[in-house]
Amino acid sequence: MAMDFDDMHAGKNILAAALLVAGLMTGDAAAQSINDFPTAARADYVYGCMKVNGETREALEKCSCSIDVIASLITYEQYEAAAAFMSVGQVPGERGAVFRQSEPAKLATSGLQRAGRRRRCGVRSA
C-alpha cells in the first residue's frame, strides 16, 4: 500500500505535534521541579522584604530577585523549615535559643543564610 503526498504530509504534522506536546510537558515538569515555591510564598517574602527595604519599585525588583535566588538554592520544603526556625527563634531568652542555636536549627537555616550571603540583589534581610 503506497502513501500519497498528502498522507505523508499529514503523518509528519502529527509526529511534529506529538513531539511538541512531549517537549512542552517535559519542559513544564522541569520548570515545576526547579520552581517549587508557591506564588503566595513568593509574594509573602516580597511583601516582607519590601517592608524592610522600602515600598518602592526598586525594592520590588530587588526583593523579587532575592526570592528567585533563594528558590534557586534551596527547595520550598527547606525554605519552610528555615522560616519556621527563624520565626520561632525570635522569641527572646532561653525559650527562643533552642530555635536559634540547636543543631537542627542551624542545619535548617544554613541554606537560607547561604542565599542571604549572595548580595547579588542588593537587599537587606527581610
ABEGO torsion letter per residue (X at the ends): XBBBAAAAAAAAAAAAAAAAAAAAAAAAAAAAAABABBAAAAAAAAAAAAAAAEBBAAAAAAAAAAAAAAAAABBAAAAAAAAAAAAAAABBEAAAAAAAABAAAAAAAAAAAAAAABAAAGBBBX
